[in-house]
Amino acid sequence: MKPNRASRVDGLRQRLGSGLFARVAGPEGPRNRARIHDTPGPRWFGPERPVRRVHGDASMFIGGLSALLLESLHPLAMAAVAAHSGFRGDPWGRLQRTSTFLATTTYGTAESAEQACAQVRSVHERVTGTTPEGMPYRASDPHLLGWVHVAEADSFLRAHQRYSRRPLTAAECDGYVADMARVAAALGVVDPPRDRAELAERLDAYRPELRATPQTRDAARFLLLNPPLPLLARLPYGVLAANAVSLLPAWATTELGLPRLAVAENLCVRPLGSAMTSAVRWAMTPPPAAARAPAVTVTATD
C-alpha cells in the first residue's frame, strides 16, 4: 500500500474508532480507560481469562443489544427499566455507564471492581416500584438480578461464538461463565451458574416467568426501529439489530413477535453481521506500528 494511501486509511480508521468509542464510553471515556487499564494492582481476571477476550471483542455490540431484548421479557425487569433507567431520555448515558462497569470489572483493579459493584448495589436498593399489572418489584431482588445476569452472560457468549474471529473452546466457554459468576455474586446474585450447562438450565428455569408486555414491545420498537441515531448510522445499526434478533432463542423472538426466516438469516443477515462486526473491530483496533510510522521512514517489524 502506498504511503499516502496508508495514511488516509489510517486516518479513516482513527475517525471511525474515535466516533464509536465516544458513543460507547462517553466524554469521560479516555480518562476512564487510562484509569482502568493503567492503575497498578491485582485484578479479578488475569490476561488469560476468557472474560477478557469476550468483553474486548466487537461482537459485544450485537451481544449487548440482544441481551437488552432478552432481558425485557421479564415483566419485573422491564418495569424497573421503564420507570428508572431513563433508557429513552438518555440511552447513550445508560450505554456508557454499562460499558464503563463492564470494563472496570473485567480489566480494572480488584479494588475498582469491588467499588463498581458496591455502587451498583447501592443504586439497586433505591429502585422499587409496581408494574402496570400491580406486581411489586425490587431491583435488589436476588432472583431478578439472577435473570439479568443469565440473560447477559448467555447473550454475550452467543455473540462471541458466532461473530468473533476466535470462538472459545468448550472449556473456555465454561471458564467465561465462571468468570461472569464472580461479578454476579458481587452484585448480589445467589449461586450464579458456573458453567455453560448450568447457564442453560437456569435460563430454562426462568421461562415460566417470561412474557412480552406492552412495555416490552414498546422497548423493542425503540431499540430496533427508532434508535436515537443520525440517518447515516441507521443502516449499519440495522445490520447489528437484525443480527441481535437472529441471536435470540426462537422462543424469545416468538414472544417478542419478531419475524424470523431461516433462509434470509443464513444467506443475508448473518454474513452482513459478520462483515459489520469485522468493520467495527477494524475501526477500534489501533493500526500496527509500521502503519503509524512517518511515510518517509522505512521500518521492519515482525
Helices and strands as residue ranges (DSSP letters): H 3-25, H 29-38, H 50-55, H 60-71, H 75-84, H 91-107, H 110-126, E 128-130, E 136-138, H 142-163, H 170-187, H 196-206, G 207-209, H 214-224, H 231-247, H 250-256, H 262-264, I 265-269, H 270-284, H 289-292
